[in-house]
Amino acid sequence: MEIAVIKKHLFLGFILLFLSTCSDNDVNETENQPPSAFEVSLNDLTNTSAEITWTASIDPEGSTVFYDVYLNNVKQADNITEMTYHFENLPENENFTGEIIASDPEGNTVSAPFNFETALNQPPSLFEITVTSTNPFYSSIEWTESIDPEDRPITYNIYLDNALIEEETTTLNQTFESLKGLTDYSGSVEAVDEQGKTTTVLFSFTTDLKVYDDDLLLSNQSMVENFGNDGYNEINGNLNIGSIGENLTDVSDLSLLETIYSVKGNLSIRHTICTNFSGLQNIDLEYDYAKLTIEDNDQLLNCEGLNSITAANQVYISDNDNLLNLNGLSSLSSVTNYFWVVYNPNLNSLEALENLTFVPQTLSITNNDSLTTLLGLEGVTATGELRIIDNNNLLNLEGLNNLSSSNSSVIITDNNTLQNLNGLSSLQEAISLHVTGNPLITSLNGLENLTDLNHTLEISDNTGLTTLNGIENITFSDNQANYHALIISGNTNITNLDPLQNFTFNRGLINIHFNSLLSDLCGLTTLISEIDDFMNGYNFATNNAYNPSEMHMLNGECSN
């Protein structure tokens, strides 16, 4: 009984001891605590970035705390230990929310929220541009400073006629070198901040006259283009395009010379392969003694491009093998010295010269074998020497209908198809008249109004001429030399000189030669009887059907 009681008490003791031990373990094993709370601050904010910082979160057990960064529910950083984070490339003017989650190694966490709103980036401030020079060699602008509202650096881009001239400069001025003269330019200055926001201010200006102060030779196409791109307006000297020698050049396009307005010298276009002169349409010759030369341009079809030339001292158009007409010279009204249109075999019209009125020295239309008429010269009422020579298809002199006087010689020579002189019906006076080598004219009709010759009358080698009718009204006026000449030679079909019956002069020569059918010279009776100084009276008539001497004529033996 006692042993059983003792065993029972021992068992109960073990039970109590076990329970006591278990109770002590529960007291010693406490629960792990999360990191401490912390605060997030906005450290820096721009329109596209933000920087946040936060205070440290402390782990009660002393473990390292890690941080995860979330922005608008999207994790931006994972398990970092730094207590700052920088957001970049954010949209402007937008609200953002986020949180920082602090965690210990056991996975206990604590979070802290934050929010911010990005700013709307303002463009740089307006500024003013001043044009400080319009000299085409160094035009320039300057501008006031543009200020960035966010106080960040500004750079500038400069454009001229949509071309970027200068990029990301910080200076407040710009020079434009070697611009074209008398040209409108427009451009802009663009102020740019670090975020690419811009403010643009426009400017415009017109450059001054750009003068090339020397003679100029453009002997190949490359030279033409390079000079054209320079944009000169005035050549203070001679402008030579092509070759000044005999060499053919590759000059074919003058369009880049359109900025030239004035040539204060001669204009010469020689040995090019241009088909026209487009590009020269603004040029006028502003030199009293200017010479316009258009010579040996084998591909030239017309003179289009010379439309602004109104006057010249001399014009020489020669040896342009394919030239068809003179279109382009319609503004030309005055040529104060000589005007030669010679050796252009395909030239078929002068009608572009409709405004030409003043050629006081020489007008020469020579060796243009496709020309059939002189229409286009109707404005010429007076001239110096008139030369219509060797135009093998010229049918008539229509175009000279208004010509009333010549202060030199009128020469109508070697025009093989010329049929009459009717185009000279207004001619009243000249120094001399030479009608020679025109085989198809049969009379001198058309000269009825010619009443005053000052020096010489020559009618020679017109093999189809059968009568001298048309010159009956000519009188020989006095001249300083007190000398006149009458030449009737080589007209193989005339038979008499009756239209000359009223001719008189005091001193000079009379040559009546090689008129093989001429047998009646009685039309000279008055002239020979009244002449005081008959300088060749002894043999004035030879190789005619009848060749009387002066004595024969005075004795009334004027025909056979």
Backbone hydrogen bonds, N-H to C=O, Kabsch-Sander energy under -0.5 kcal/mol:
donor,donor_aa,acceptor,acceptor_aa,energy
5,V,1,M,-1.8
6,I,2,E,-2.5
7,K,3,I,-2.3
8,K,4,A,-1.9
9,H,5,V,-2.1
10,L,6,I,-2.4
11,F,7,K,-2.2
12,L,8,K,-1.9
13,G,9,H,-1.9
14,F,10,L,-2.2
15,I,11,F,-2.0
16,L,12,L,-2.2
17,L,13,G,-2.7
18,F,14,F,-2.3
19,L,15,I,-2.2
20,S,16,L,-2.1
21,T,17,L,-1.9
22,C,18,F,-2.2
23,S,19,L,-1.9
24,D,20,S,-1.6
25,N,21,T,-1.7
26,D,22,C,-1.6
27,V,23,S,-1.1
28,N,24,D,-1.4
29,E,25,N,-1.8
30,T,28,N,-1.1
36,S,58,I,-2.3
41,S,53,T,-3.8
43,N,41,S,-0.7
43,N,51,E,-2.8
44,D,51,E,-1.6
46,T,49,S,-3.1
50,A,87,F,-2.0
51,E,44,D,-3.0
52,I,85,Y,-2.8
53,T,41,S,-2.6
54,W,83,M,-1.9
55,T,39,E,-2.3
58,I,56,A,-0.5
59,D,63,S,-0.5
62,G,59,D,-2.2
66,F,103,S,-2.7
67,Y,80,I,-2.6
68,D,101,I,-2.4
69,V,77,A,-2.0
70,Y,99,E,-2.5
71,L,74,V,-2.5
72,N,97,T,-3.9
74,V,71,L,-1.4
75,K,73,N,-0.5
76,Q,69,V,-3.8
77,A,69,V,-1.4
80,I,67,Y,-2.6
85,Y,52,I,-2.5
87,F,50,A,-3.7
90,L,48,T,-3.2
93,N,119,A,-1.3
96,F,116,F,-3.0
98,G,114,F,-2.5
99,E,70,Y,-1.3
100,I,112,A,-2.5
101,I,68,D,-2.5
101,I,99,E,-0.5
102,A,100,I,-0.6
102,A,110,V,-3.7
103,S,66,F,-2.6
104,D,108,N,-2.2
107,G,104,D,-2.1
110,V,102,A,-2.3
112,A,100,I,-2.1
114,F,98,G,-2.5
116,F,96,F,-2.2
118,T,94,E,-2.3
119,A,46,T,-0.9
121,N,119,A,-0.7
125,S,147,I,-2.5
130,T,142,E,-3.2
132,T,130,T,-0.7
132,T,140,S,-1.8
133,S,140,S,-1.6
138,Y,135,N,-1.3
139,S,176,F,-1.6
140,S,133,S,-1.8
141,I,174,Q,-2.4
142,E,130,T,-2.2
143,W,172,L,-2.2
144,T,128,E,-2.0
151,D,148,D,-2.6
155,T,192,V,-2.2
156,Y,169,T,-2.6
157,N,190,E,-2.3
158,I,166,E,-2.8
159,Y,188,S,-2.9
160,L,163,A,-2.4
161,D,186,S,-3.7
163,A,160,L,-1.8
165,I,158,I,-3.1
165,I,163,A,-0.6
166,E,158,I,-1.5
169,T,156,Y,-2.5
174,Q,141,I,-2.5
176,F,139,S,-3.8
177,E,175,T,-0.6
178,S,137,F,-1.3
179,L,136,P,-3.2
181,G,231,G,-3.1
182,L,208,D,-1.3
183,T,180,K,-0.6
185,Y,205,F,-3.2
187,G,203,F,-2.7
188,S,159,Y,-1.7
189,V,201,V,-2.4
190,E,157,N,-3.0
191,A,189,V,-0.6
191,A,199,T,-3.1
192,V,155,T,-2.9
193,D,197,K,-2.4
196,G,193,D,-1.8
199,T,191,A,-1.9
201,V,189,V,-2.4
203,F,187,G,-2.3
205,F,185,Y,-2.2
207,T,183,T,-2.1
208,D,134,T,-2.5
211,V,209,L,-0.6
212,Y,234,E,-3.2
213,D,211,V,-0.7
214,D,212,Y,-1.3
216,L,238,N,-3.1
218,L,240,N,-2.9
219,S,217,L,-0.7
224,V,220,N,-1.9
225,E,221,Q,-2.5
226,N,222,S,-2.7
227,F,223,M,-2.4
228,G,224,V,-2.5
229,N,225,E,-2.2
230,D,226,N,-0.8
230,D,227,F,-0.8
231,G,227,F,-0.7
231,G,228,G,-1.1
232,Y,227,F,-0.6
233,N,210,K,-3.0
234,E,210,K,-1.8
235,I,262,S,-2.5
236,N,212,Y,-3.1
236,N,234,E,-0.7
237,G,235,I,-1.7
239,L,266,N,-3.0
240,N,216,L,-3.0
240,N,238,N,-0.6
241,I,239,L,-0.5
241,I,268,S,-3.5
242,G,218,L,-3.1
242,G,240,N,-0.5
243,S,270,R,-1.9
249,T,271,H,-2.5
254,L,278,S,-0.6
257,L,254,L,-2.2
258,E,255,S,-1.2
260,I,257,L,-1.9
261,Y,233,N,-3.4
262,S,233,N,-1.8
263,V,284,D,-2.0
264,K,235,I,-3.1
265,G,263,V,-1.0
267,L,291,K,-2.2
268,S,239,L,-2.6
268,S,266,N,-0.5
269,I,293,T,-3.0
270,R,241,I,-2.3
271,H,295,E,-1.7
273,I,251,V,-3.0
277,F,304,E,-2.7
280,L,277,F,-2.2
283,I,280,L,-2.0
284,D,261,Y,-1.6
286,E,263,V,-1.7
286,E,284,D,-0.8
290,A,287,Y,-2.0
292,L,314,Q,-3.1
293,T,267,L,-2.6
293,T,291,K,-0.6
294,I,316,Y,-3.1
295,E,269,I,-2.1
296,D,318,S,-1.8
298,D,296,D,-0.9
299,Q,272,T,-0.5
300,L,297,N,-1.6
301,L,275,T,-2.5
302,N,275,T,-1.3
303,C,327,N,-1.5
306,L,303,C,-1.7
309,I,306,L,-1.6
310,T,308,S,-0.6
312,A,334,S,-1.9
313,N,290,A,-2.5
314,Q,290,A,-1.9
315,V,338,Y,-2.4
316,Y,292,L,-3.1
317,I,340,W,-2.9
318,S,294,I,-2.5
318,S,316,Y,-0.6
319,D,342,V,-1.3
321,D,319,D,-0.8
323,L,320,N,-1.5
324,L,301,L,-2.4
325,N,301,L,-1.3
326,L,349,S,-0.5
329,L,326,L,-1.9
332,L,329,L,-1.4
333,S,310,T,-2.8
334,S,310,T,-1.4
335,V,358,F,-3.2
336,T,312,A,-2.0
337,N,313,N,-1.9
339,F,362,T,-3.0
340,W,315,V,-3.0
341,V,364,S,-2.9
342,V,317,I,-2.6
342,V,340,W,-0.5
343,Y,366,T,-1.7
347,L,344,N,-1.6
348,N,324,L,-2.6
349,S,324,L,-0.8
350,L,375,L,-0.7
353,L,350,L,-2.4
354,E,351,E,-1.1
356,L,353,L,-2.1
357,T,333,S,-2.5
358,F,333,S,-2.0
359,V,357,T,-0.6
359,V,382,A,-0.9
361,Q,337,N,-0.8
362,T,337,N,-1.8
363,L,385,E,-3.2
364,S,339,F,-3.1
364,S,362,T,-0.5
365,I,363,L,-0.5
365,I,387,R,-3.4
366,T,341,V,-2.2
366,T,364,S,-0.6
367,N,389,I,-2.3
369,D,367,N,-0.7
371,L,368,N,-1.5
374,L,398,E,-1.7
377,L,374,L,-1.6
380,V,377,L,-1.8
381,T,357,T,-0.8
381,T,379,G,-0.8
383,T,405,S,-1.7
384,G,359,V,-1.2
385,E,361,Q,-2.3
386,L,409,S,-2.9
387,R,363,L,-3.1
387,R,385,E,-0.5
388,I,386,L,-0.5
388,I,411,I,-3.2
389,I,365,I,-1.7
389,I,387,R,-0.6
390,D,413,T,-2.0
392,N,390,D,-0.8
394,L,391,N,-1.8
395,L,372,T,-2.1
396,N,372,T,-1.1
400,L,397,L,-2.2
403,L,400,L,-2.0
404,S,381,T,-3.0
404,S,402,N,-0.5
405,S,381,T,-1.3
406,S,429,E,-1.8
407,N,383,T,-2.2
408,S,384,G,-0.7
410,V,432,S,-2.3
411,I,386,L,-3.6
411,I,409,S,-0.6
412,I,410,V,-0.5
412,I,434,H,-3.4
413,T,388,I,-2.3
413,T,411,I,-0.6
414,D,436,T,-2.1
416,N,414,D,-0.8
418,L,415,N,-1.4
419,Q,395,L,-2.6
420,N,395,L,-0.6
421,L,445,N,-0.9
424,L,421,L,-2.2
425,S,422,N,-1.4
427,L,424,L,-1.6
428,Q,404,S,-3.0
429,E,404,S,-1.4
430,A,452,D,-2.2
431,I,408,S,-2.3
432,S,408,S,-1.4
433,L,456,T,-2.4
434,H,410,V,-3.3
435,V,458,E,-2.9
436,T,412,I,-2.3
436,T,434,H,-0.6
437,G,460,S,-2.0
441,I,438,N,-1.0
442,T,419,Q,-0.6
444,L,469,N,-1.8
447,L,444,L,-1.5
450,L,447,L,-1.8
451,T,428,Q,-2.1
451,T,449,N,-0.8
452,D,428,Q,-1.7
453,L,475,T,-2.8
454,N,430,A,-1.2
455,H,431,I,-2.8
456,T,431,I,-0.7
457,L,485,A,-2.4
458,E,433,L,-3.1
459,I,487,I,-3.0
460,S,435,V,-1.9
461,D,489,S,-2.6
463,T,461,D,-1.0
465,L,462,N,-1.7
466,T,442,T,-2.1
467,T,442,T,-1.2
471,I,468,L,-1.4
474,I,471,I,-1.4
475,T,451,T,-1.3
476,F,504,T,-0.6
477,S,453,L,-2.3
477,S,475,T,-0.8
482,N,479,N,-1.2
484,H,507,R,-1.5
485,A,455,H,-2.2
486,L,509,L,-2.0
487,I,457,L,-3.1
488,I,511,N,-3.1
489,S,459,I,-1.9
490,G,513,H,-1.9
492,T,490,G,-1.1
493,N,465,L,-0.5
494,I,491,N,-1.4
495,T,466,T,-0.6
497,L,520,D,-1.0
500,L,497,L,-2.4
501,Q,498,D,-1.8
503,F,500,L,-2.1
508,G,533,D,-2.2
509,L,484,H,-2.0
511,N,486,L,-3.3
512,I,510,I,-0.6
512,I,540,F,-3.4
513,H,488,I,-1.6
513,H,511,N,-0.6
514,F,542,T,-1.5
516,S,514,F,-0.9
518,L,515,N,-1.9
519,S,495,T,-1.6
519,S,517,L,-0.6
520,D,495,T,-1.6
521,L,519,S,-0.6
521,L,558,C,-2.8
524,L,521,L,-2.2
525,T,522,C,-1.9
528,I,524,L,-2.8
529,S,525,T,-2.1
530,E,526,T,-1.5
531,I,527,L,-1.3
532,D,506,N,-1.6
533,D,506,N,-2.6
534,F,532,D,-0.5
535,M,508,G,-2.2
535,M,533,D,-1.1
537,G,534,F,-1.3
539,N,536,N,-1.3
540,F,537,G,-0.6
542,T,512,I,-2.1
545,A,515,N,-1.1
545,A,518,L,-0.7
546,Y,518,L,-1.6
550,E,537,G,-1.1
553,M,549,S,-2.1
554,L,550,E,-2.4
555,N,551,M,-1.9
556,G,553,M,-1.4
557,E,552,H,-3.0
558,C,556,G,-1.4
560,N,519,S,-1.3
